[in-house]
Amino acid sequence: MLDDLADVAEPDTYRTTALANDTIKINANTVDTYRSLVKHMKEENIVHHTYQIKAERAYRIVIRHLHHSVPLDDIKEELQKEGHTVRNIMNIKHKLTKDPLSLFFVDLEPQANNKEIFNLQFLGNAKITMEAPHKSRNIVQCQRCQAYGHSKYSPVPEMPSLWTLQI
């Protein structure tokens, strides 16, 4: 495997670490190395898991106090008028009743002006509040086996050999 990696990337541009369960973690030092390793693994059908590069992740915000009946296209248009490029908009629903709430998740394309969106007080004619999403502080625990790190709805798959890419 190391010889195979040496053909794809320069030896000084990544590090490997052996983990449990025949798993190898590869840390790429540069974005170009990361992309070439991911491309190689996809071409060779190598089972792997990777994280999205931070610079390519969507910038998520929450819009409060905007009625759930407002069309998503109207929200997108208003945000584009303010100079923001919208990737995705999603209405948040109540977790038990599934009724729509006056909350929206908005994913913006990564840009230099993303933090300026928190200064918006009006969207269309509605007074709104923009805020960062709250992070869950709960530790995920399976209700079936009581193990930590997964839930009964998303069991951890057993894979004999897995390459993990991280940058």
C-alpha positions in Angstrom: 0.0 0.0 0.0 2.8 2.4 0.8 4.4 1.8 -2.6 1.0 2.5 -4.2 0.7 5.8 -2.3 4.2 6.8 -3.3 3.2 6.5 -6.9 0.3 8.9 -6.3 1.9 11.6 -4.0 5.3 12.7 -2.8 6.4 10.9 0.4 6.8 14.2 2.3 3.3 15.4 1.6 1.4 12.9 3.8 1.6 10.8 6.9 0.2 7.4 7.7 -0.9 5.9 11.0 -1.9 2.3 11.7 -5.1 2.1 13.7 -7.2 -0.8 15.1 -9.3 -3.1 12.8 -6.8 -3.0 9.9 -7.5 0.7 9.4 -4.9 3.1 8.1 -5.2 6.8 8.7 -3.6 9.1 6.1 -3.1 12.8 6.9 -2.4 14.9 3.8 -0.3 18.0 4.3 -1.6 19.9 1.3 -5.0 20.2 -0.5 -3.4 18.9 -3.8 -2.1 15.8 -2.1 -5.5 15.2 -0.5 -7.3 15.5 -3.8 -4.9 13.2 -5.7 -5.2 10.6 -2.9 -9.0 10.7 -3.0 -9.1 10.6 -6.8 -6.7 7.5 -6.8 -8.9 5.7 -4.2 -12.1 6.4 -6.2 -10.4 5.2 -9.4 -9.1 2.0 -7.8 -12.4 1.3 -5.9 -10.6 1.4 -2.5 -13.0 1.6 0.4 -12.3 4.8 2.2 -13.8 7.6 4.3 -12.8 11.2 4.2 -13.8 14.6 5.6 -14.7 17.6 3.6 -12.0 20.3 3.3 -12.8 23.2 5.6 -12.5 25.7 2.8 -15.2 23.9 0.8 -17.7 23.4 3.7 -21.0 25.3 3.6 -21.3 28.2 6.1 -24.5 27.4 8.0 -26.7 30.0 9.7 -30.2 29.9 11.3 -32.9 32.4 10.5 -35.4 33.0 13.3 -38.8 34.6 13.2 -39.5 34.0 9.5 -42.9 32.4 9.0 -42.7 28.8 7.6 -45.0 29.6 4.7 -42.4 31.9 3.1 -41.3 30.2 -0.2 -37.6 29.1 -0.1 -37.0 30.8 -3.5 -38.0 34.1 -2.0 -35.5 33.7 0.9 -32.8 32.7 -1.6 -33.5 35.8 -3.7 -33.4 38.2 -0.8 -30.1 36.8 0.5 -28.6 37.0 -3.0 -29.6 40.7 -3.1 -27.6 41.1 0.1 -24.5 39.5 -1.7 -24.7 36.0 -0.3 -24.7 32.8 -2.5 -27.1 30.2 -1.1 -26.3 26.5 -1.4 -29.3 25.1 0.5 -32.3 26.2 2.6 -34.3 24.0 4.9 -37.3 24.6 7.1 -36.8 23.2 10.6 -39.6 21.0 11.9 -40.6 20.2 15.5 -38.9 17.0 16.5 -42.0 15.4 18.0 -45.0 16.8 16.1 -43.1 17.4 12.8 -45.0 20.8 12.5 -43.0 23.4 10.6 -41.3 26.0 12.8 -40.4 29.7 12.1 -36.8 28.6 11.8 -34.7 27.9 8.7 -31.2 26.4 8.2 -29.4 28.2 5.4 -26.1 26.9 3.9 -24.1 29.6 2.2 -21.2 29.1 -0.2 -17.9 29.9 1.5 -17.1 33.6 0.9 -15.3 36.4 2.7 -18.5 38.2 3.5 -20.3 35.3 5.2 -20.1 36.8 8.7 -21.8 40.0 7.6 -25.0 38.0 7.3 -25.4 38.3 11.1 -25.9 42.0 10.7 -29.2 41.5 8.7 -32.3 42.5 10.6 -34.9 42.4 7.9 -35.5 39.9 5.1 -38.1 41.2 2.7 -40.5 43.0 5.1 -40.0 40.6 8.0 -38.0 41.4 11.1 -35.7 38.4 11.6 -32.7 37.2 13.7 -29.7 35.5 12.2 -27.6 33.3 14.5 -25.1 30.4 14.4 -26.6 26.9 14.8 -26.4 25.4 18.3 -24.1 22.4 18.6 -25.4 19.4 20.3 -23.5 18.6 23.4 -25.0 15.2 23.9 -22.8 12.1 23.7 -24.2 9.7 21.2 -25.1 6.3 22.8 -26.8 3.3 21.2 -30.0 2.3 22.9 -29.6 -1.2 21.7 -26.0 -2.2 22.7 -25.3 0.8 25.1 -22.0 1.5 23.2 -20.9 5.1 22.6 -20.3 6.7 19.2 -23.3 5.4 17.3 -27.1 5.1 17.7 -29.4 2.3 17.0 -30.5 4.0 13.8 -26.9 4.4 12.4 -24.9 1.3 13.4 -21.2 1.3 12.7 -20.6 -0.9 9.6 -17.9 -3.6 9.9 -15.3 -3.1 7.2 -12.2 -5.3 7.0 -10.0 -2.7 5.5 -10.5 1.1 5.5 -8.3 4.0 4.6 -9.2 7.2 6.3 -8.1 10.5 4.8 -7.8 13.6 6.9 -6.4 17.0 6.2 
